[in-house]
Structures are given as structure tokens and as C-alpha cells.
Amino acid sequence: MRKLITIIAILFVGSTYGQTAMSRTIEVKDGQMSKFIEMAGKKTKMYNGSDADTQFYTWRILTGPNAGKIWRVEVGESLASFEENPYDSPGGKYWQKNVGPTIKDNNSNRTVIWGRANGASWSPDEPTGDLMRRAIFYSYKSSHEEDFWRYRQRIAKTREAHNDQSLPATSVWWCGSGCDGNTVVVFFSHAGYEDALNDQQKNQALWDKYDEIYGEGSHEQDVNRMIESLEPNSQRTRHLMLIPEASSGN
């Protein structure tokens, strides 16, 4: 039975697989943040535009033990988009020469590979341009994968059916390598902290739509099963702010 559940979960994730990302945490030297942003921005504009195989997004970590550090994320359409040795590329050499001197700790040991779960994600028709992300990290038990992904998939389908364009975009990514256990992160887009609180006040209408689609009491039942699927003390929330001038597309 456990093998069957695992196969079901793998098929679910695989069938809705989207982009691939690599992330790492960077600690910038004291007094060097402005220089880091300037040089990282120049590197990104020169080598990671819309026509490049991968794009980079630079985030300032706002909360948690890594608050004040940088979360640098490289996104491609697949693992094949990523270079085997990025430091040998022109962009990598530029980074080492111009950005490297501003960095205190480029924590390459914390490099993580992520895959986007398209079937568990939802976005409004028009991008909002929100720069803040509320990121909720989960680690679930292998024996309860089906319970975890059932809720993530159903709530995404409910958002689509509810079609409230004012709801925050939700982007779900599962960890393919570099994590301990079955790790997933759910990103919610917000304009700021107040906007995040306002968005959460719209949840009841969404939950009512969930019950309309899947049956009375389904939301509470599926949420409880999802919570039971988690490892002890494994849910944590962090806030991030995009740094547009050091990111692709700007």
C-alpha cells in the first residue's frame, strides 16, 4: 500500500510538472548590500534576459533566522536549461569577478533544486506586479503523500472555479534535491504585510466554494488530513521581497 501511495504521488507531481529552479542563500558583507545589488543586477541584465536559457530572481529574506540575507533563484524550463559548470560561463566569470567580492558567504552547500507543481498552482489572469511573497514550507510523511497533494490540487482547482481575480497568486514548488525529507513550498503574492492580512480574510468564500465542488465538509476534512500528513513541527512561514533591479525581466 505504501508503494502504491508513493507511485500515485509521483504520478501526480510528474503529470503537472512545470519549470525547474535552483536556489541558494547568500550572506552579503556588511556595508556591501548596495554594491551587491548593483553588480548582481548588471550581471543579470547582461546574461539572463528573456532570451537566455535561465532567468534569475533575487529576493531579500525578511523574516526567520536568515532575515537580511539574499535568496537567489535561477529558473529554467527544465534541468537541461542549467549549465553543468556555471562558473566557466561568461556570466559565471563576471559574477566571480564583480559580485563575489561583496559576498561573505555564498552558501553553495544549501543549493536546492525545485520543480513547479503546475496542477497545485494558480494565478490571476493578469499579473499583479506584487513584490512580496509569503512562503509556507511543509515537510510531509512519505506514507501520507496522497493526503498532502489531494488538498493542494483541490484548492488550486477551487481557486480556478471561484475565479476571484483579487486573490493572491499561489505557486507551489516541490524539492527535487537538497532537502531533508519531502519538502514543498507554497508562495503567495502580496503587495505588503497589510495586503497579506486582507487576502487571508477572503478565505471563507474560497472554502465555501471548495465544499460546493467536493461536498459539504470536504474542506475541513481535507485540511485535517493534510495537517496529519505533515512531519512534526515542519511547517514554517517566511516573507521575502523581490529586488527587481537585481532580477530578470527588469
C-alpha positions as semicolon CSV with decimal commas, in nm:
position;residue;x (nm);y (nm);z (nm)
1;M;0,000;0,000;0,000
2;R;0,280;0,242;0,086
3;K;0,446;0,180;-0,251
4;L;0,112;0,238;-0,425
5;I;0,061;0,573;-0,249
6;T;0,415;0,679;-0,340
7;I;0,355;0,591;-0,706
8;I;0,029;0,788;-0,705
9;A;0,205;1,095;-0,562
10;I;0,492;1,069;-0,812
11;L;0,246;1,042;-1,099
12;F;0,057;1,346;-0,969
13;V;0,365;1,563;-0,943
14;G;0,513;1,436;-1,266
15;S;0,194;1,490;-1,466
16;T;0,176;1,854;-1,359
17;Y;0,547;1,927;-1,367
18;G;0,645;2,277;-1,476
19;Q;0,958;2,484;-1,450
20;T;1,273;2,390;-1,259
21;A;1,457;2,622;-1,020
22;M;1,779;2,626;-0,822
23;S;1,804;2,838;-0,509
24;R;2,081;2,932;-0,270
25;T;2,115;3,159;0,032
26;I;2,373;3,439;0,016
27;E;2,512;3,645;0,304
28;V;2,642;3,981;0,186
29;K;2,929;4,155;0,362
30;D;2,843;4,441;0,598
31;G;2,801;4,766;0,408
32;Q;2,812;4,592;0,069
33;M;2,441;4,533;0,000
34;S;2,402;4,828;-0,240
35;K;2,712;4,718;-0,431
36;F;2,590;4,359;-0,440
37;I;2,252;4,463;-0,582
38;E;2,418;4,689;-0,840
39;M;2,663;4,427;-0,965
40;A;2,418;4,136;-0,946
41;G;2,175;4,348;-1,145
42;K;2,434;4,421;-1,415
43;K;2,525;4,053;-1,441
44;T;2,159;3,953;-1,465
45;K;2,075;4,209;-1,734
46;M;2,381;4,111;-1,940
47;Y;2,348;3,734;-1,922
48;N;1,998;3,637;-1,802
49;G;1,748;3,826;-2,013
50;S;1,429;3,679;-2,156
51;D;1,621;3,511;-2,439
52;A;1,860;3,325;-2,203
53;D;1,811;2,962;-2,104
54;T;1,756;3,062;-1,741
55;Q;1,647;3,372;-1,553
56;F;1,749;3,488;-1,204
57;Y;1,531;3,638;-0,931
58;T;1,687;3,799;-0,626
59;W;1,492;3,812;-0,301
60;R;1,563;3,979;0,032
61;I;1,469;3,748;0,319
62;L;1,255;3,949;0,562
63;T;1,178;3,703;0,842
64;G;1,323;3,394;1,009
65;P;1,681;3,305;1,106
66;N;1,813;3,415;0,763
67;A;1,646;3,757;0,771
68;G;1,866;4,014;0,599
69;K;2,027;3,759;0,368
70;I;1,963;3,709;-0,003
71;W;1,775;3,422;-0,164
72;R;1,892;3,398;-0,525
73;V;1,680;3,176;-0,750
74;E;1,762;3,061;-1,103
75;V;1,462;2,943;-1,309
76;G;1,462;2,736;-1,630
77;E;1,215;2,532;-1,829
78;S;1,390;2,208;-1,729
79;L;1,709;2,076;-1,571
80;A;1,860;2,071;-1,918
81;S;1,846;2,453;-1,910
82;F;2,112;2,469;-1,642
83;E;2,481;2,467;-1,723
84;E;2,693;2,187;-1,579
85;N;2,957;2,431;-1,457
86;P;2,812;2,783;-1,442
87;Y;3,140;2,932;-1,316
88;D;3,304;2,857;-1,652
89;S;3,041;3,057;-1,842
90;P;3,084;3,430;-1,923
91;G;2,810;3,513;-1,675
92;G;2,970;3,299;-1,407
93;K;3,308;3,458;-1,458
94;Y;3,151;3,805;-1,440
95;W;2,980;3,707;-1,114
96;Q;3,302;3,580;-0,957
97;K;3,494;3,894;-1,053
98;N;3,236;4,165;-0,978
99;V;2,977;4,022;-0,739
100;G;3,191;3,771;-0,548
101;P;3,392;4,037;-0,356
102;T;3,069;4,166;-0,194
103;I;2,971;3,823;-0,061
104;K;3,057;3,699;0,287
105;D;2,905;3,354;0,250
106;N;2,776;3,216;-0,079
107;N;2,617;2,913;0,082
108;S;2,656;2,668;-0,208
109;N;2,609;2,383;0,038
110;R;2,247;2,494;0,065
111;T;2,177;2,479;-0,310
112;V;1,830;2,332;-0,362
113;I;1,658;2,211;-0,679
114;W;1,284;2,279;-0,707
115;G;1,015;2,172;-0,952
116;R;0,694;2,368;-1,000
117;A;0,372;2,173;-0,943
118;N;0,150;2,336;-1,203
119;G;-0,158;2,139;-1,103
120;A;-0,135;2,277;-0,749
121;S;-0,068;2,638;-0,853
122;W;-0,298;2,923;-0,961
123;S;-0,252;3,279;-1,087
124;P;-0,499;3,556;-1,176
125;D;-0,540;3,632;-1,545
126;E;-0,329;3,947;-1,524
127;P;-0,002;3,967;-1,325
128;T;-0,035;4,196;-1,024
129;G;0,328;4,300;-1,002
130;D;0,329;4,226;-0,627
131;L;0,684;4,211;-0,493
132;M;0,627;4,036;-0,157
133;R;0,593;3,662;-0,117
134;R;0,460;3,478;0,186
135;A;0,630;3,140;0,166
136;I;0,498;2,844;0,365
137;F;0,735;2,547;0,379
138;Y;0,599;2,199;0,452
139;S;0,758;1,858;0,504
140;Y;0,521;1,566;0,470
141;K;0,541;1,197;0,558
142;S;0,605;0,956;0,272
143;S;0,317;0,743;0,395
144;H;0,074;1,038;0,360
145;E;0,173;1,185;0,024
146;E;-0,172;1,134;-0,126
147;D;-0,339;1,329;0,158
148;F;-0,096;1,618;0,120
149;W;-0,127;1,652;-0,256
150;R;-0,505;1,595;-0,262
151;Y;-0,560;1,920;-0,076
152;R;-0,301;2,119;-0,273
153;Q;-0,454;2,009;-0,603
154;R;-0,814;2,060;-0,495
155;I;-0,759;2,409;-0,350
156;A;-0,594;2,514;-0,678
157;K;-0,892;2,382;-0,878
158;T;-1,122;2,565;-0,636
159;R;-0,937;2,893;-0,692
160;E;-0,977;2,843;-1,065
161;A;-1,351;2,773;-1,034
162;H;-1,406;3,055;-0,783
163;N;-1,226;3,291;-1,024
164;D;-1,180;3,575;-0,776
165;Q;-0,916;3,778;-0,957
166;S;-0,833;3,966;-0,637
167;L;-0,697;3,651;-0,470
168;P;-0,316;3,624;-0,445
169;A;-0,131;3,411;-0,696
170;T;-0,020;3,080;-0,545
171;S;0,284;2,895;-0,677
172;V;0,368;2,550;-0,540
173;W;0,719;2,403;-0,571
174;W;0,841;2,062;-0,456
175;C;1,201;1,990;-0,361
176;G;1,378;1,758;-0,601
177;S;1,721;1,766;-0,434
178;G;1,896;1,933;-0,143
179;C;1,621;1,899;0,119
180;D;1,575;1,671;0,416
181;G;1,257;1,476;0,355
182;N;0,960;1,560;0,131
183;T;0,970;1,939;0,125
184;V;0,722;2,167;-0,053
185;V;0,695;2,545;-0,052
186;V;0,379;2,742;-0,134
187;F;0,427;3,105;-0,238
188;F;0,151;3,365;-0,205
189;S;0,194;3,700;-0,381
190;H;0,119;4,018;-0,185
191;A;0,182;4,389;-0,214
192;G;0,288;4,404;0,152
193;Y;0,209;4,279;0,502
194;E;-0,130;4,455;0,522
195;D;-0,228;4,317;0,184
196;A;-0,137;3,968;0,305
197;L;-0,372;4,005;0,602
198;N;-0,652;4,135;0,380
199;D;-0,610;3,847;0,139
200;Q;-0,649;3,592;0,418
201;Q;-0,986;3,746;0,509
202;K;-1,119;3,625;0,172
203;N;-1,057;3,261;0,256
204;Q;-1,407;3,176;0,381
205;A;-1,566;3,235;0,040
206;L;-1,299;3,014;-0,114
207;W;-1,359;2,741;0,142
208;D;-1,735;2,755;0,078
209;K;-1,666;2,706;-0,294
210;Y;-1,445;2,407;-0,205
211;D;-1,738;2,243;-0,022
212;E;-1,969;2,325;-0,312
213;I;-1,740;2,137;-0,551
214;Y;-1,625;1,844;-0,336
215;G;-1,912;1,806;-0,090
216;E;-2,021;1,956;0,240
217;G;-1,744;1,939;0,499
218;S;-1,481;1,839;0,242
219;H;-1,259;2,139;0,307
220;E;-1,231;2,075;0,679
221;Q;-1,178;1,704;0,622
222;D;-0,910;1,752;0,356
223;V;-0,728;2,020;0,558
224;N;-0,720;1,793;0,862
225;R;-0,580;1,509;0,650
226;M;-0,320;1,743;0,503
227;I;-0,216;1,859;0,850
228;E;-0,193;1,498;0,967
229;S;0,033;1,425;0,669
230;L;0,299;1,667;0,793
231;E;0,610;1,580;0,988
232;P;0,609;1,718;1,346
233;N;0,693;2,089;1,369
234;S;0,770;2,101;0,997
235;Q;0,551;2,393;0,887
236;R;0,718;2,735;0,881
237;T;0,635;3,071;0,724
238;R;0,882;3,322;0,580
239;H;0,838;3,654;0,400
240;L;1,050;3,758;0,102
241;M;1,073;4,079;-0,102
242;L;1,179;4,077;-0,466
243;I;1,468;4,306;-0,561
244;P;1,362;4,398;-0,919
245;E;1,685;4,574;-1,013
246;A;1,880;4,252;-0,948
247;S;1,629;4,022;-1,120
248;S;1,550;3,920;-1,476
249;G;1,275;4,099;-1,663
250;N;1,357;4,443;-1,527
